[in-house]
Amino acid sequence: MSPVREHYNPLITKLLREHDCLPHDCIEERKCFQRRIIFLMNTIKLEEFETSFV
């Protein structure tokens, strides 16, 4: 696993757990968690992409 993934994976896992604990009718809160998770996943991909060219 890349260093950037090792750094962000615990945070993503925490967010996923919090998301899963929310009731299904809390749509806006769930979407907020989803956006944060996607942002972090994109950050990982971008950093891995950048380091692949170094």
N, C-alpha and C positions, 0 to 999 in steps of 0.2 A: 504494500500500500504506500502511496506517495506521502511525503511529509505533510502536504497541505490537506490531504484526506484525513490523515491521523489527527490533524488539528481541528478540523471542522466536523468530523463524524460524531463525536460525543454531543455536540450542540444540535446537530440535525436529529439525532436519536432522541434527545430530550424534547425537542419540538414535536416530533412525531408522536411521542407518548402523550404529551399534553393535548395534542390535536385529537388523538384517539379517545381521550377521556371526556371530551366535550360531547354533550348530547347532539344528536343529528339536527335538531331544530335550531341550533345556534349557528346559523349559516354564515353570518358576517364574521364571527370569531374564527370559525373554521377556515374561511377564505383567507383571513389575515395570517393564520399559521401556515397555510399552503403557500402564500406569497413569500413569506420569510424563508421557508424551506427551499423553494425554487430559487430564490435569490442566492442562498448559500451554495446550492448545487451548481448554479451557474458560475459563481465565484471560484469554486474548485476547478471546474472545467477550464475557465479562463486562465487561471494560474498554471495549471498543468500544460495548457497549450503554449503559454508564454515560455515556460521552462524547457519545453521540447525544442525550442529554437536557439537556446543558449549554448 
